[in-house]
């Protein structure tokens, strides 16, 4: 199945624009809860002002946050603190260079396993796990490669199924398939090149999706239900 997906998406790659491991690390941290498209619009301006770890480490997080805000980045204050903090960590502990181990990368502000493995896989060709974003999570469930909906367990399942040489490209391929065909709400099963082997073909919309958030009215009713119950009980007691 993976071999056929690779053929379908032979151009799969990391879509965060970067020229160095440092730029990739910063871009990946900035990509949390936003799109690669927006990050690629922001980073040229960011790196024009702060081209390397030393420059960013010496920056005022408030000024970096203001720049991110002007460029349309959400969570700009938190992300500014993270990228300035990680630049300082790189300078203080690694001579300004991006470390090549997950254990060292995750010590940096804003860097978790997913970000670390993006950098290790794309920049150094040596991932220590599989990147599990929303697309990888959804498709892994739909393809029958995991029964879990927890990213940590999904990563363990994928690592057990695939050799290390495939870990980096596995995530890129699934991300491309998720963005192009296997959508969360209305997957294009009819146009999918592996619908003959997919275990949930033509009913995939029911698999791998996050449960809908409760509507505001429903959430308010649920939150006040205990209070209403207490009121009723008091009335009965009288």
LOVOTOR-528265 format. One record per residue (C-alpha): x, y negated, z; chain. Coordinates in Angstrom, 3 decimals. Each point is the difference from the previous one (the first is absolute). Example, Ala and Ser with C-alpha at 12.3 -4.5 7.8 and 13.67 -1.06 7.14 Angstrom:
2
east 12.300, north 4.500, up 7.800, cadena A .
east 1.370, north -3.440, up -0.660, cadena A .
END
This chain:
238
east 0.000, north 0.000, up 0.000, cadena A .
east 2.807, north -2.375, up 0.873, cadena A .
east 1.852, north 0.776, up -3.213, cadena A .
east -3.096, north -0.873, up -2.011, cadena A .
east -0.503, north -3.204, up 1.979, cadena A .
east 3.619, north -0.941, up -0.703, cadena A .
east -0.679, north 0.452, up -3.699, cadena A .
east -3.125, north -2.151, up 0.231, cadena A .
east 1.870, north -2.726, up 1.858, cadena A .
east 3.509, north 0.228, up -1.373, cadena A .
east 0.426, north -3.727, up 0.661, cadena A .
east -0.748, north 0.281, up 3.727, cadena A .
east 2.345, north -2.167, up 2.059, cadena A .
east 0.128, north -2.418, up 2.916, cadena A .
east -1.855, north -3.113, up -1.120, cadena A .
east 1.627, north -2.381, up 2.474, cadena A .
east 2.452, north -2.186, up -1.931, cadena A .
east 3.459, north -0.064, up 1.568, cadena A .
east 3.677, north -0.341, up -0.867, cadena A .
east 1.562, north 1.512, up 3.104, cadena A .
east -0.792, north 2.249, up 2.966, cadena A .
east -0.403, north -3.138, up 2.119, cadena A .
east -2.606, north -1.466, up -2.344, cadena A .
east -1.839, north 3.323, up -0.142, cadena A .
east -0.051, north 0.260, up 3.803, cadena A .
east -1.407, north -3.502, up 0.415, cadena A .
east -2.533, north 0.475, up -2.806, cadena A .
east -1.214, north 3.266, up 1.490, cadena A .
east -0.515, north -1.609, up 3.414, cadena A .
east -1.922, north -2.828, up -1.668, cadena A .
east -2.189, north 2.496, up -1.880, cadena A .
east -1.796, north 1.141, up 3.165, cadena A .
east -3.764, north -0.481, up -0.479, cadena A .
east 0.431, north -1.868, up -3.273, cadena A .
east 0.657, north 0.756, up -3.661, cadena A .
east 3.289, north 0.534, up -1.807, cadena A .
east -1.176, north -2.611, up -2.507, cadena A .
east -0.160, north -2.701, up 2.676, cadena A .
east 3.316, north 1.054, up 1.511, cadena A .
east 1.642, north -0.274, up -3.426, cadena A .
east -1.303, north -3.566, up -0.288, cadena A .
east 1.321, north -0.921, up 3.446, cadena A .
east 3.464, north 1.565, up 0.065, cadena A .
east 1.661, north -2.046, up -2.792, cadena A .
east -0.716, north -3.182, up 1.975, cadena A .
east 1.013, north 1.623, up 3.292, cadena A .
east 3.309, north 1.332, up -1.315, cadena A .
east 0.785, north -3.281, up -1.750, cadena A .
east 0.113, north -1.551, up 3.469, cadena A .
east 1.345, north 3.005, up 1.903, cadena A .
east 2.019, north 2.168, up -2.426, cadena A .
east 1.566, north 2.403, up 2.506, cadena A .
east -0.132, north 1.248, up 3.571, cadena A .
east 2.304, north -2.725, up 1.303, cadena A .
east -2.127, north -2.792, up -1.446, cadena A .
east -3.262, north 1.489, up 1.234, cadena A .
east 1.459, north 0.774, up 3.435, cadena A .
east 0.797, north -3.686, up 0.459, cadena A .
east -3.489, north -1.142, up -0.965, cadena A .
east -2.672, north -1.396, up 2.295, cadena A .
east -2.866, north 2.548, up 0.008, cadena A .
east -2.491, north -2.888, up 0.041, cadena A .
east 1.459, north -1.391, up -3.233, cadena A .
east -0.025, north 3.431, up -1.628, cadena A .
east -3.602, north 0.468, up 1.131, cadena A .
east -0.971, north -3.357, up -1.491, cadena A .
east 1.575, north 1.030, up -3.310, cadena A .
east -1.862, north 3.316, up 0.001, cadena A .
east -3.236, north -1.801, up 0.805, cadena A .
east 0.434, north -2.481, up -2.870, cadena A .
east 0.536, north 2.935, up -2.350, cadena A .
east -3.238, north 1.685, up 1.101, cadena A .
east 1.389, north 2.742, up 2.244, cadena A .
east -2.260, north 1.214, up 2.787, cadena A .
east 1.293, north 0.743, up 3.516, cadena A .
east 2.724, north -2.513, up -0.846, cadena A .
east 1.184, north -0.745, up 3.548, cadena A .
east 0.387, north 3.668, up 0.978, cadena A .
east 1.668, north 0.879, up -3.288, cadena A .
east 2.354, north -2.962, up 0.300, cadena A .
east 1.062, north 1.113, up 3.473, cadena A .
east 0.523, north 3.539, up -1.277, cadena A .
east 2.153, north -0.841, up -2.988, cadena A .
east 2.103, north -2.554, up 1.908, cadena A .
east 0.371, north 2.527, up 2.818, cadena A .
east 1.027, north 2.817, up -2.327, cadena A .
east 2.512, north -2.295, up -1.729, cadena A .
east 1.531, north -0.806, up 3.384, cadena A .
east 0.102, north 3.714, up 0.812, cadena A .
east 1.756, north 0.718, up -3.292, cadena A .
east 2.552, north -2.721, up 0.688, cadena A .
east 0.649, north 0.915, up 3.630, cadena A .
east 0.098, north 3.797, up -0.311, cadena A .
east 0.774, north 0.787, up -3.649, cadena A .
east 2.120, north -2.848, up -1.329, cadena A .
east -2.924, north -1.296, up -2.050, cadena A .
east -0.404, north 3.273, up -1.906, cadena A .
east -3.111, north 2.193, up -0.051, cadena A .
east 0.677, north 3.245, up 1.922, cadena A .
east -0.447, north 3.310, up -1.768, cadena A .
east -1.784, north 1.940, up 2.741, cadena A .
east -3.595, north 0.048, up 1.153, cadena A .
east 1.090, north -0.059, up 3.652, cadena A .
east 1.761, north -3.351, up -0.474, cadena A .
east -2.575, north -1.530, up -2.326, cadena A .
east -2.953, north 0.545, up 2.347, cadena A .
east 1.807, north -1.962, up 2.720, cadena A .
east -0.458, north -3.144, up -2.080, cadena A .
east -3.083, north -2.211, up 0.566, cadena A .
east -2.938, north 0.869, up -2.241, cadena A .
east 1.625, north 3.183, up -1.323, cadena A .
east -1.797, north 3.324, up 0.507, cadena A .
east 0.482, north 3.414, up -1.585, cadena A .
east -1.859, north -0.976, up -3.157, cadena A .
east 2.074, north -3.120, up -0.631, cadena A .
east 3.221, north 1.806, up 0.878, cadena A .
east -0.688, north 2.843, up -2.429, cadena A .
east -0.878, north -2.439, up -2.780, cadena A .
east 3.430, north -1.579, up 0.400, cadena A .
east 1.848, north 3.289, up 0.438, cadena A .
east -1.689, north 1.540, up -3.030, cadena A .
east 0.012, north -2.923, up -2.418, cadena A .
east 3.232, north -1.757, up 0.936, cadena A .
east 2.139, north 2.972, up 1.000, cadena A .
east -1.687, north 3.069, up -1.484, cadena A .
east 0.024, north 1.707, up 3.404, cadena A .
east -3.455, north -0.057, up 1.633, cadena A .
east -0.393, north 1.707, up 3.363, cadena A .
east -3.716, north 0.539, up -0.522, cadena A .
east -2.926, north -0.783, up -2.283, cadena A .
east -1.582, north -3.447, up -0.094, cadena A .
east -3.661, north 0.394, up 0.950, cadena A .
east -2.054, north -3.065, up -0.906, cadena A .
east -3.766, north -0.074, up -0.584, cadena A .
east 0.337, north 1.430, up -3.532, cadena A .
east 2.287, north 2.855, up 1.054, cadena A .
east -2.264, north 0.761, up 2.933, cadena A .
east -3.136, north 0.108, up -2.162, cadena A .
east 1.484, north 2.035, up -2.840, cadena A .
east 1.747, north 2.483, up 2.273, cadena A .
east -3.371, north 0.825, up 1.513, cadena A .
east -1.780, north 0.186, up -3.352, cadena A .
east 2.638, north 2.236, up -1.549, cadena A .
east -0.149, north 2.379, up 2.947, cadena A .
east 3.572, north -0.638, up 1.114, cadena A .
east -1.060, north -0.885, up 3.543, cadena A .
east -3.027, north 0.352, up 2.226, cadena A .
east 0.983, north -2.899, up 2.214, cadena A .
east -1.018, north -3.643, up -0.165, cadena A .
east 2.921, north -1.096, up 2.209, cadena A .
east 3.008, north -1.442, up -1.899, cadena A .
east 2.527, north 1.657, up 2.314, cadena A .
east -1.451, north 3.482, up -0.557, cadena A .
east -0.504, north -0.617, up -3.711, cadena A .
east 3.689, north -0.869, up -0.299, cadena A .
east 0.957, north 3.201, up 1.801, cadena A .
east -2.238, north 2.030, up -2.316, cadena A .
east 1.467, north -1.583, up -3.137, cadena A .
east 3.563, north 0.428, up 1.217, cadena A .
east -0.733, north 3.681, up 0.547, cadena A .
east -1.510, north 0.409, up -3.486, cadena A .
east 2.564, north -1.862, up -2.100, cadena A .
east 3.812, north 0.039, up -0.196, cadena A .
east 1.819, north -3.143, up 1.079, cadena A .
east 0.926, north -0.848, up -3.582, cadena A .
east -3.704, north -0.638, up -0.683, cadena A .
east -0.862, north -2.032, up 3.101, cadena A .
east 0.635, north -3.464, up -1.438, cadena A .
east -1.638, north 0.580, up -3.384, cadena A .
east -2.899, north 1.867, up 1.603, cadena A .
east -1.249, north -3.146, up 1.716, cadena A .
east 0.488, north -2.213, up -3.069, cadena A .
east -1.860, north 2.484, up -2.194, cadena A .
east -2.940, north 0.326, up 2.377, cadena A .
east -0.167, north -3.780, up 0.414, cadena A .
east -0.149, north -0.483, up -3.784, cadena A .
east -2.690, north 2.669, up -0.326, cadena A .
east -1.985, north -1.591, up 2.805, cadena A .
east 0.225, north -3.456, up -1.529, cadena A .
east -0.782, north 1.103, up -3.553, cadena A .
east -2.495, north 2.865, up 0.291, cadena A .
east -0.673, north 1.527, up 3.407, cadena A .
east -1.642, north -3.070, up 1.510, cadena A .
east -1.401, north 0.065, up 3.511, cadena A .
east -3.629, north -0.777, up -0.881, cadena A .
east -0.469, north 1.132, up -3.584, cadena A .
east 2.797, north 2.364, up -1.072, cadena A .
east 0.216, north 0.407, up -3.768, cadena A .
east -0.112, north 3.802, up 0.064, cadena A .
east -1.136, north 0.225, up -3.624, cadena A .
east 3.177, north -1.734, up -1.161, cadena A .
east 2.317, north 1.828, up 2.396, cadena A .
east 2.562, north 2.304, up -1.580, cadena A .
east -0.100, north 2.507, up 2.871, cadena A .
east -3.768, north 0.241, up 0.557, cadena A .
east 0.166, north 3.677, up -0.973, cadena A .
east 2.102, north 0.827, up 3.063, cadena A .
east -1.105, north -2.658, up 2.479, cadena A .
east -2.020, north 1.681, up 2.781, cadena A .
east -2.383, north -2.966, up 0.349, cadena A .
east -0.328, north -1.111, up -3.627, cadena A .
east -3.226, north -1.924, up -0.716, cadena A .
east -0.797, north -0.261, up 3.709, cadena A .
east 3.223, north -1.593, up 1.156, cadena A .
east -1.722, north -3.179, up 1.201, cadena A .
east -1.062, north 1.911, up 3.094, cadena A .
east 3.568, north 0.954, up 0.963, cadena A .
east 2.861, north -2.039, up 1.366, cadena A .
east -1.849, north -3.237, up 0.642, cadena A .
east 0.085, north -1.901, up 3.245, cadena A .
east -3.340, north -0.068, up 1.833, cadena A .
east -1.875, north -3.245, up -0.643, cadena A .
east 0.295, north -2.663, up 2.641, cadena A .
east -3.205, north -0.541, up 1.978, cadena A .
east -1.973, north -2.989, up -1.132, cadena A .
east 0.129, north -2.978, up 2.310, cadena A .
east -3.657, north 0.399, up 0.991, cadena A .
east 0.497, north 3.707, up 0.729, cadena A .
east 3.178, north -0.674, up 1.966, cadena A .
east -1.754, north -2.622, up 2.109, cadena A .
east -2.883, north 2.358, up 0.695, cadena A .
east 2.404, north 2.760, up 0.996, cadena A .
east 1.948, north -2.338, up 2.285, cadena A .
east -3.137, north -1.245, up 1.784, cadena A .
east -1.682, north 3.403, up 0.265, cadena A .
east 1.382, north 0.757, up 3.494, cadena A .
east -1.231, north -3.406, up 1.206, cadena A .
east -3.479, north 0.626, up -1.409, cadena A .
east -0.066, north 3.418, up 1.632, cadena A .
east 0.912, north -1.479, up 3.376, cadena A .
east -2.724, north -2.607, up -0.412, cadena A .
east -2.595, north 2.687, up -0.744, cadena A .
east 1.067, north 2.063, up 2.995, cadena A .
east -0.255, north -3.017, up 2.289, cadena A .
east -3.470, north -0.774, up -1.304, cadena A .
east -1.117, north 3.585, up 0.673, cadena A .
east 1.455, north -0.137, up 3.495, cadena A .
east -2.105, north -3.037, up 0.815, cadena A .
END
